[in-house]
Amino acid sequence: MPARQCPFCGKSVSNVHRQCPYCRETLPEVPNVHAAQPQWSNAQAHRKVRQGMLYMLLAGLIYYFVGGYGSPFQLPVAFQPIVSQFLIPLLFLAGIGLALYGYYMKKSHA
């Protein structure tokens, strides 16, 4: 049986009781809260799509320069292969995921 705490004496009281059996104070009504479906606005959905596209563009730009394809603009530091093999694709995939999440938000809101 679910129980709650008495706000006056702090003891555990059943949800069925309207009065605390220990301190005899009247318990306030418990609001019946239902889990509501989240309400997303189109602006939030568009922001997520744009943010995901920006991450994908950033990953492509970083890959271009780290991979050595930007001849006139060579980077003065050398990067470990883990950056170009794992981290940049991970950033790109995170961008795709964020863009798809924004698209899902937009479609589920409509």
C-alpha positions in Angstrom: 0.0 0.0 0.0 1.5 3.4 -1.0 2.3 5.7 1.9 3.4 9.3 2.3 4.9 11.4 5.0 2.8 13.5 7.3 3.9 17.1 6.9 3.2 17.8 10.6 4.8 15.0 12.5 6.9 13.4 9.8 5.7 9.8 10.3 4.7 7.5 7.4 0.9 7.5 6.8 -1.1 5.6 4.3 -2.6 7.4 1.3 -6.0 6.3 2.3 -6.1 8.3 5.6 -7.4 11.8 5.5 -6.2 12.4 9.1 -2.8 11.5 10.6 -3.3 8.6 13.1 -0.3 9.8 15.1 -0.8 13.6 15.5 -4.5 13.8 14.4 -3.9 16.7 12.0 -5.9 16.8 8.8 -3.7 15.9 5.8 -3.7 18.1 2.7 -5.1 16.5 -0.5 -2.5 14.9 -2.7 -2.8 16.3 -6.2 -3.3 13.7 -8.9 -0.5 14.4 -11.3 -0.4 12.5 -14.6 2.7 12.3 -16.7 2.0 14.7 -19.5 3.4 14.3 -22.9 6.1 16.9 -23.3 5.1 19.9 -25.4 7.7 21.1 -27.8 7.5 24.2 -29.8 8.5 24.4 -33.5 11.3 26.9 -32.5 12.9 24.3 -30.2 12.7 21.6 -33.0 14.2 24.0 -35.6 16.9 24.9 -33.1 17.8 21.2 -32.6 17.9 20.6 -36.4 20.1 23.6 -37.0 22.4 22.6 -34.1 22.8 19.1 -35.6 23.6 20.5 -39.0 26.2 22.8 -37.5 27.8 19.9 -35.7 28.0 18.0 -39.0 29.5 21.0 -40.8 32.0 21.4 -38.0 33.0 17.8 -38.2 33.5 18.0 -41.9 35.6 21.2 -41.6 37.7 19.7 -38.9 38.2 16.5 -40.9 39.2 18.6 -44.0 42.0 20.3 -42.1 43.2 17.4 -39.9 43.3 15.1 -42.9 45.7 17.4 -44.7 43.4 18.4 -47.5 43.7 22.2 -46.8 47.0 22.7 -48.7 47.4 26.5 -48.3 46.3 26.4 -44.6 48.3 23.6 -43.0 47.8 23.3 -39.2 51.0 23.8 -37.2 50.2 20.8 -34.9 50.0 17.1 -35.6 47.0 15.2 -34.4 46.8 11.7 -33.2 45.1 9.2 -35.6 42.3 8.6 -33.0 41.0 12.2 -33.7 40.5 11.5 -37.4 39.4 7.9 -37.1 37.0 8.1 -34.1 36.3 11.5 -32.6 35.5 13.4 -35.8 33.1 10.7 -37.1 31.6 10.6 -33.6 30.9 14.3 -33.8 29.4 13.9 -37.2 27.1 11.1 -36.0 26.1 13.1 -33.0 25.1 15.9 -35.4 23.0 13.5 -37.4 21.4 12.2 -34.2 20.6 15.7 -33.0 19.1 16.7 -36.4 17.0 13.6 -36.5 15.8 14.2 -33.0 14.8 17.8 -33.9 13.0 16.5 -37.0 11.2 13.9 -34.7 10.2 16.7 -32.3 8.8 18.7 -35.2 6.8 15.9 -36.6 5.4 14.7 -33.2 4.4 18.2 -32.3 2.3 18.7 -35.4 
